Amino acid sequence: MDTAPGQPYLGPMGIDPNILAPEGWHAALAALEWQMDLGVTEITGEDPVDRYALPDSLKPTPAVAKAAPTGPPPLADPVAVARHLAATCDSLDALRQAITGFDLCELKRGAKSTVFADGNPSARVLVLGEAPGRDEDVEGRPFVGRAGQLLDRMFAAIGLSRTSPDPATALYITNVMPWRPPQNRDPSPEEIAMMRPFVERHIELVDPAVIVVMGNTPCQCLLGSKGILRLRGNWAQALGRPVLPMTHPAYLLRNPSAKREAWADLLSLKGRLR
Ligand code: URA
């Protein structure tokens, strides 16, 4: 018991036990006032107290609690963001930068490169593919793998090349998706929709006379429908220009018998360019 010499013993709460005597209430009052001076605001009770619970005055009313969002905060609409960004681009360099900085497409996270385009921007023919594969992701250029080599041979057969400096015989090549999808899966409709404003701006800036869409993804993007085996060879119209759907060279590698139809489509293109 720690009691200073000459001082009365105070109980564990600092209260003189004598206050229990009826005549001791003055002493009790003085002891309480002394404790309040020390900062004591409440006595220890029998019931547990949740000191983390909000006081009633700070609790949301039921109506407010209902209106409060329950999930994560809403994200920016990727299509609206893409549309806004694309509209601000007045050159291919600006567009490349805008796409490289666009972070709302999940595919970007898994990709090594942003694959923008290759070839001659003055070309009369723009080829629109689907998305980079492994080789394109590594090299950062579209259509450089096996399918790309076949594409080069196909167009060379009608006198067009991505390396030609002459707009009349040049090709400009790009894809709907600038990032490689995991396991080369097809891009989802949402992914296609969010890149569409960039694709449209890309086409406006290059201003080709003719667009060749290779595979389902660019058909979906520019023509609004899939079904390349039905659409191929049938000239369509998008962004005020003629569009020729063709089977993708990767499909032709797997189905060599379809090359005959692809050759017919190339001749149709050659005829249109004359
Ligand atoms: N397939 C495509 O559609 N684009 C590429 O760049 C490569 C393969």
Boltz pocket constraint, residues with backbone or C-beta under 6 A from the ligand:
constraints:
  - pocket:
      binder: B
      contacts: [[A, 129], [A, 130], [A, 131], [A, 132], [A, 133], [A, 136], [A, 141], [A, 142], [A, 143], [A, 144], [A, 145], [A, 147], [A, 148], [A, 175], [A, 214], [A, 215], [A, 250]]
      max_distance: 6.0
